[in-house]
Amino acid sequence: MLNQFGSSVKKAKKKKRPEPRTATFLIVGVMKASTTTAAKILSSREDISFTYNELHYFDKADNFSKGKAWYEAHFEAGKKERGEKTPVYSFYPEAIRRIHEYNPKMKLVLMLRDPVTRAYSQYNHMRQQTKKLGAACFLKVDLKKTFREYLEMDEAKDGEPVTLDKTAPQTMLRRGYYMEQIDNILKLFPKEQLLVLTQERYNADPLAENNRIFSFLNLPPLTALEPVHEHARSYEEEMLAEDKEWLAGKYAAHNEKLFEFLGYRIPEWTTPAEDQK
Ligand SMILES: Nc1ncnc2c1ncn2[C@@H]1O[C@H](COP(=O)(O)OS(=O)(=O)O)[C@@H](OP(=O)(O)O)[C@H]1O
């Protein structure tokens, strides 16, 4: 058939645009706050594409250099939400900046834990990994150094900018300054795009707390949930009482700022002995 200009008209074949695979939400923190348990639950939902393994795209140079196509190949198109969890993202301002550049509409879930027990869980994890993997361990620690020595090394760097350098993964104290991380997120993202949960409540009432995540993502709630407990580790030694007290003192002012931001206190968290009177 000819058109008005005399050229033949072929039936226009509509080119199908590839469906987006952009990540729409992330669990950005914090290490040791039940983030793997949350990942297991999220990855079991049919309406979400969620990568159980940590992708470390926005923080690790070798992954980031692989580009967006590599990252998005981990997600399925056609799902209501796509996401992953890498619980170190919230610690690095540069990772948060990259996330914002990637998708300014990204929804961020930040799971927090008593910073005192969080720090010790990280130290315990790192010691066990170092013993298992030796020199190849990404989170390698010097097994001769005590928990307190690591904390004091961190303390000496308080106030310095947090950068994506090789020593940052070993940071234990600073990762518990949660309001620093929240302030940094809120410099780029509106408050409505951030959901803050606490591990203590998440573990105590997983159905309600997971439903908070689903509601944040505009997804229907679950009516039941099988118990999940990922990444449980045994402890060779308990935290020393004096380290606990020292840490509680270091975190007290940071926690106060957090409670003010949240609008509620978290009584489950360790408080310095003098504040318990
Ligand atoms: N359901 C439930 N109940 C109680 N405790 C729980 C649960 N799920 C995870 N956990 C504890 O959370 C810690 C692991 O957190 P993460 O998965 O975020 O760790 S990681 O950052 O991915 O390494 C790890 O804490 P520690 O055992 O103190 O190291 C887990 O035992």
The ligand as an SDF file (V2000), in Angstrom:
LIG
                    3D

 31 33  0  0  0  0  0  0  0  0999 V2000
   15.7930  -13.4760   64.3480 N   0  0  0  0  0  0  0  0  0  0  0  0
   16.8810  -13.0790   65.0030 C   0  0  0  0  0  0  0  0  0  0  0  0
   16.8860  -13.0690   66.3640 N   0  0  0  0  0  0  0  0  0  0  0  0
   17.9920  -12.6770   67.0560 C   0  0  0  0  0  0  0  0  0  0  0  0
   19.1480  -12.2600   66.4740 N   0  0  0  0  0  0  0  0  0  0  0  0
   19.1750  -12.2460   65.1260 C   0  0  0  0  0  0  0  0  0  0  0  0
   18.0680  -12.6460   64.3290 C   0  0  0  0  0  0  0  0  0  0  0  0
   18.4350  -12.5250   63.0370 N   0  0  0  0  0  0  0  0  0  0  0  0
   19.7080  -12.0820   63.0270 C   0  0  0  0  0  0  0  0  0  0  0  0
   20.1620  -11.9240   64.2700 N   0  0  0  0  0  0  0  0  0  0  0  0
   21.5080  -11.4720   64.6940 C   0  0  0  0  0  0  0  0  0  0  0  0
   21.9250  -10.3790   63.8460 O   0  0  0  0  0  0  0  0  0  0  0  0
   23.3420  -10.4350   63.6540 C   0  0  0  0  0  0  0  0  0  0  0  0
   23.6440  -10.5720   62.1890 C   0  0  0  0  0  0  0  0  0  0  0  0
   23.2490   -9.3780   61.5720 O   0  0  0  0  0  0  0  0  0  0  0  0
   23.4900   -9.1510   60.0220 P   0  0  0  0  0  0  0  0  0  0  0  0
   22.8290  -10.2080   59.2500 O   0  0  0  0  0  0  0  0  0  0  0  0
   23.0680   -7.7590   59.7330 O   0  0  0  0  0  0  0  0  0  0  0  0
   25.0650   -9.2990   59.9020 O   0  0  0  0  0  0  0  0  0  0  0  0
   25.9710   -8.8850   58.6630 S   0  0  0  0  0  0  0  0  0  0  0  0
   26.2140   -7.4590   58.7700 O   0  0  0  0  0  0  0  0  0  0  0  0
   25.3030   -9.2460   57.4380 O   0  0  0  0  0  0  0  0  0  0  0  0
   27.2130   -9.6550   58.8710 O   0  0  0  0  0  0  0  0  0  0  0  0
   23.8240  -11.6600   64.4250 C   0  0  0  0  0  0  0  0  0  0  0  0
   24.1760  -11.1920   65.7120 O   0  0  0  0  0  0  0  0  0  0  0  0
   25.3610  -11.8400   66.5740 P   0  0  0  0  0  0  0  0  0  0  0  0
   24.9750  -13.3130   66.6900 O   0  0  0  0  0  0  0  0  0  0  0  0
   25.3310  -11.1070   67.8660 O   0  0  0  0  0  0  0  0  0  0  0  0
   26.6150  -11.6500   65.7930 O   0  0  0  0  0  0  0  0  0  0  0  0
   22.5830  -12.5280   64.4480 C   0  0  0  0  0  0  0  0  0  0  0  0
   22.6000  -13.5050   65.4710 O   0  0  0  0  0  0  0  0  0  0  0  0
  1  2  1  0
  2  3  1  0
  2  7  2  0
  3  4  2  0
  4  5  1  0
  5  6  2  0
  6  7  1  0
  6 10  1  0
  7  8  1  0
  8  9  2  0
  9 10  1  0
 10 11  1  0
 11 12  1  0
 11 30  1  0
 12 13  1  0
 13 14  1  0
 13 24  1  0
 14 15  1  0
 15 16  1  0
 16 17  2  0
 16 18  1  0
 16 19  1  0
 19 20  1  0
 20 21  2  0
 20 22  2  0
 20 23  1  0
 24 25  1  0
 24 30  1  0
 25 26  1  0
 26 27  2  0
 26 28  1  0
 26 29  1  0
 30 31  1  0
M  END
$$$$
